[in-house]
Amino acid sequence: MEVRSSSHWLFDRWSCLAAAMIMEACGGLGYTFAVYSQHIKERMDFDQEDLDELGAAKDFGYGLGIIGGILYNFVPPWMTILIGAAMHIFGYSMVWMTTSGRIGPPSWMLGGFIAVGVGGDSWIDAAAIMTSLQNFDKFRGTAMGVLKAQVGLSGAIFVTLYKAFLKPNVDGYILLVAVAPAVASIAVSAFVWPHPCDDEVDAKDESIGKRFKLAYGATIFLGLYLLTSVLVQAYEDLSRPWLVFYAVTMLINLALIWSLLVIFKPLCRLHEWWNSGGALAIPGEEMMHLPRIKRKTSEVGDMENDQQPLREKGPDSQGYIEYSGDSEIFATSSGLVHKKGYIPVQSHSETDSYSHIPSDGHEPSGTSAEPGTNGVVSKTGYHPIEMIPERDSGVIKELALGDSQEEIGEQVQIERQSLWENVKQINFWCLCLIAMLGPGSGLAVINNFGQIGRALGSESVELFVGLISIASCFGRLAAGYGSDVLVRRTGYPRSLCLSMAHLIMSIGCLILAVGNIPLLYFGSFLVGGAYGAFWALVPTIISEVFGLRNFAALYKIIGTCSPVGAYILSAKVVGALYDEEAEKYVRKHPDQQQQAVHDDDDEGVNLCMGRGCFGTSMIVLASVCIVGSSIAALLAKRTRNRYARTNVTSPSL
């Protein structure tokens, strides 16, 4: 994948993150299926089984992202985004043409249309996530948290727009869903590029933590704002002007969140310039983009007389040279140089013995050196290796290998593995089971929450859906930032957070099994928060366990396990148990069945009221989550050695 290096603040990795946030804020519209599902049911004359199959097709559409994940490794990110946007607008446009009466496809074709539309979102998601992981290598969990939080809020964002400007025009909402995400993704695709990052520069750059905290704070504020809006609308019938006010204020908040990440640097530079009276230092992150210096072979002999520092840094005016190669390491009298930074050493005496050492510790072919000379010629004709004291040879080897040979060797081995080699590993199948059990259980609850609320006599189903969406946002933020803090400060595996998320999901399901309406608020919040946490943790863990080479494909393959688990748990567990309880309820209350038949109410014929309708199924889902927690703990045990050094080598937030 091509890497873009740009010193302009408008085209750096932060503008890429802001663009990814915009695309992710349009990427969770599959969760708004409930807004137009009843409209499709009426227009297409579907029964409940047909509608459930359409919902399953929607969920399985995310699996189309596997192709986009594989293609991402061979094409620029903008091309993946462009293809995804085309799929999105085609799929949802066909759904709009169907509901508006312009075409009349069979049910299987309509399922294919909506699957293609959702699959386009998955393509865009692959490009946004993969690029952000590359740009923030040491802040993967934090970056995933802020990105996936946008997905959690996307449903609430578009529902707010629907209520303010379109309700009750459902066809208009479907058209909005078809056009707006595609246009937004294409508009910002030029900003989505991998940018080089330096671990040592990141470790010293305090602005990184400030920017992430700013983004987290602004996102939390927006989530609380939307939560307040949902609560107010649940208890008050607001007029259209008030709904428009809420929607416009929400859009302003979104614009501030996305723009603050980009303009943070120029604002800070302006503040420093103002306080310093016009003097402004170049920050370390921009130093990476200064022109690199190379010397030709003919200039090697002049190295002894060239003692002028190439870059001044600090009051001691000690020289630093930036290395532009990929393999060799060289040194000058002012410092040892390797590709990750600038490591000064004490100057050597003339009586020391000298040696030349490339990064692999062996003399490369095509190089030669005489004792007492100032350098050797590398096999490329560039990047001279100055003679250094024999006592410092081990230092260079240590710099070349990083903190330990074992760590670097393990990472290189992981990055060299093929996709098939990744799939054959036990860790891969552990993550697949985790995605089926935890997120699958959460998706099963979310898909059936309307029936859960109705069975308990609640009329505020939209409120619970809003709570789940907003809780999902908070769960993604907490899991992303919290897991990064846990890994850096303790060195514990990130998979432990995944195990805790399963336990929280289990507690939420048990609370829902109680069947008490006030507890539905708390239970729905826990389920939504845990479900959001899964999708902030899983991508980060995949990148850390398997590396970034095949990340996009692995992420989409493992992500496909969630709708598979949701289909099994929803249709074969929750649905089957509900039907059994509904039959018992109808036998006990035949008068309600007769009334439903008289009113031609299909839902009333299969009516079930009371805590028993979903109590048993919620207990089963809670047990499934406990199994998932155990598998996540096993994964943590298997990967603990990879995280053991993180609290020493990684920068802190």
ABEGO torsion letter per residue (X at the ends): XBBBBBABAAABAAAAAAAAAAAAAAAAAAAAAAAAAAAAAAAAGBBAAAAAAAAAAAAAAAAAAAAAAAAAAABBAAAAAAAAAAAAAAAAAAAAAAAAGABBBBAAAAAAAAAAAAAAAAAAAAAAAAAAAAABAAAAAAAAAAAAAAAAAAAAAAAAAAAAAAOABAAAAAAAAAAAAAAAAAAAAAABBBBBBBAAAAAABAAAAAAAAAAAAAAAAAAAAAAAAAAAAAABBBBAAAAAAAAAAAAAAAAAAAAAAAAAAAAAAAAAAAAAGGBBBBBAAAAAABBBBBBBAAAAAAAAABABBABBBEAAGBBBBBBABAABBBBBAAEBBBAAEBBBBBBBBAABBBBBBBAAGBBBBGBBBBBGBABBBBAAGBGBBBBBBAAAAAAAAAAAAEABAAAAAAAAAAAABBAAAAAABAAAAAAAAAAAAAAAAAAAAAAAAAAAAAAAGBAAAAAAAAAAAAAAAAAAAAAAAAAAAAAAAAGBBAAAAAAAAAAAAAAAAAAAAAGBAAAAAAAAAAAAAAAAAAAAAAAAAAAAAAEAAAAAAAAAAAAAAAAAAAAAAAAAAAAAAAAAAAAAAAAABAAAAAAAAAAGBAAAAABBBEAAAAAAAAAAAAAAAAAAAAAAAAAAAAAAAAAAAAAAABBBX
